[in-house]
């Protein structure tokens, strides 16, 4: 196998993807990739527009003889999740992704790869450029800022798209067709604390919890991986009991839709209790690691002496914060009754960060559910826990789920195409992650929608990788599907 990504097949798709890896495109920093895709459409001589929300729309006419087919919208998002290992120096806003071939996979050097959703975007671009594909009218919809709030989908206006069928390219298992997804909502929690003096004769330690797998808070939540924030505060809780530890700062997790892999904080104790602090933290960590031995075998603890801070968080706020974090629901809350094996409702305690300038501690959750009332109830539970602890809680950014339509005409078409091409029936699934289909379907309720994609593992983490063989199957399936779109 070639060692160059651009030599892989299908060549046009991989060449597009390589170009995307060279353009920094974390959520909120998408102007360069928007310009790249916009100019791509213009250079092909196709009708290309950019709407007020930053979405790029490119139209390609039907090939001769296919004008009577229903119009298809190929949809993917332009942004990517910026996650890196703690020892990796990388600026996602200025530096390209270092993608490389690793056996049967393409992955990146210490960072997220951006296959989510760069592969889907690259496939749509290849369709637009193809001179030998057979297809009806095609529109490519490249949405903005999906990963941090689905802003592009939310901002898409009715009447801009003409097609009747939406093919979303943002799911992550080849051979599966997705017909539904969870909705989501954020919970933003804020504690305001007072500074307290550091007792005389104290020493400070940096407590680090690292090496967890993290991952996509929708796709991977079912894997029961550890949450670095939960682990950190469990250790802190024991450190307070045994050694009177005081918290000076905390920094755990980063992105709302990524399971936190690392958490750091500075603890202060009396010098005479330093040995006791180390003993209790190591003992509790050993217990936690045993509990998570199957899912987090590489979890690491470090407790190292550090510079004594000038102040610590007041004891009352620290106590309320610790108890609320310990008590708050996190992870899988309920499995689906209607679709065995599917998570219905979950919570991801994504980040906990203190700010000495504003004397604040902010906690961010992303809640997901395919049942709107269950999602609302979970939000009320989180609000109740932290309100009792004296924090301010804001529930925001709610977006709807996508309800399955098992009578969907495009579903039946794609099932038939896949079976004829590969000799087996594709699996029909719903996904616990939030796809843009829910929001887009609210604006364009007439659309018949399916989500499909290649096999991607560990999205939203530095271990993200995409299976090379699955890309060819994904592409061939897309080509054959476009050839078999129903007539109007």
C-alpha positions, 0 to 999 in steps of 0.5 A: 500500500502507498505511504502517501494519502493522495495515492489512495483510492478513490483518488479524488476523494483522498486528494480533497481530504489531504487538502482539508488536513492542510487547512486549519478548521477548528470550530469557529475558525472556518473562514479559510476552509469556507473560502477553499470550498467556495473557490472550489465550486467557482473553479468548477464553473458551478453555481456557488453561494455562501449564506449568512450562517457561513454555509456553502451551497454548490449546485451541479446539474443532472447528467444527460438523461437524469433530469427527471430524478429527485434532487439530492443534497449531499451534506457535511460540516466543514469544521473539526474537533480540535483535540490533542495529547497533552505532550503534543505542541499544536495550534489548530488555528494555524497549523495543518494536521499531520495525517499519515497511513498506519496499516489499514487506517489513516490517523494523525500525529497526536491530534484529531484527524478531522475525518469527522466530517472531512471525509464526507465533505471530500466525497461531496467535492469529488461528486461535484468535480466528477465528469463520468458519474451518473446522477440527477440534480445535486446540491452540496451543502457544507455547513458551518460550526457543527461541532460546537452548536450546529450553528450552520444548520440552525442558521440555514434559511428555508427556500435556499435548497431545491432538492428533496433527498438529504444524504448526510455523510456524518455517521461513522460505521460503513454498512449502516444506514442511520434514520434517527439521532438524539437531540441535545442541550447544554448546561452551563454552571457557574460558581463564584468563589472568594479567595482564602489565604494559604495557611502558614506552613503549607505545601502545594501539589499539582494533581494530574489525571491523564491517559484516559481514552476520552472520545465522542460524547455521543458515539462513545458514551456507551463504552463506559469510559472514565470521565477525568473530571469525575475521577479528579473530584473523587480523589479531591473528596478523599484528600479533603477528608484525610488531609484537609486539602484545599483547592487552588485551581482546577482545569479538566476537559475542554470540549462539550462534545468530547469525554474529558481525558485529562484533569489537572488541579493544584492542592494545598495541605499543611506540610505535616499532612503531605505524606497522608495526602499522597497516601490517600490519593494513591490508594483511591486512584488504585481503587478507581483504576481497578474499577475502570481496568477494562475501559481505562487501562492506561489511566495515569496519576501524578502528584508532584510538588509545585509552587505555592499559590498566593490564594486558594478557593474558599472552603465553603465553595470548595465543599459545595463544588466537590459534593455537587460534582460527586452527586451529579449524573454523568454518563449513560442515564437510560437505554432505549426501550424501542431500539436495543443497544441504543443509548436513549439519554446521557450526560457528559460533564465535559469541562470544569475550569477555574478562573482566578481573574474573575474568581469563577468556576465554570462547568459545562455539560452536554446532555443528549436524548432521543426523548425530548421530555427525558432530555428536559428532565435531565437538565432539571436534575443537573440544575437542581443539584447545582442550584442547591450548591449555590451555583448559577445554572443556564440551560441553553442550545437545545436542538431537536432529535431526528425521528426515524421514518421506516417508510422512507423511499430513499431508505428502501432505495439504499437498502436495495442498492447496498444488497445488490452491490455487496450481497447483504442488507445494511443495518438500519440504526439510530445514533445517540450522537446529534446529527444535523438532520434533526435541525435541517429537517425542522427547516425542510420538513419535506426532506427524505433523509439518510445518514451514512459514512465510512468507518471512523474510530475514536472521533473527537479524540487524538486517537481518531482514525478512518479505515481505508477500505471502508472509504472505497465502499462508502464512495462506491455506495454513494456513486451507485445510490446517486445513479439509482435515485427515484424519479420525481 
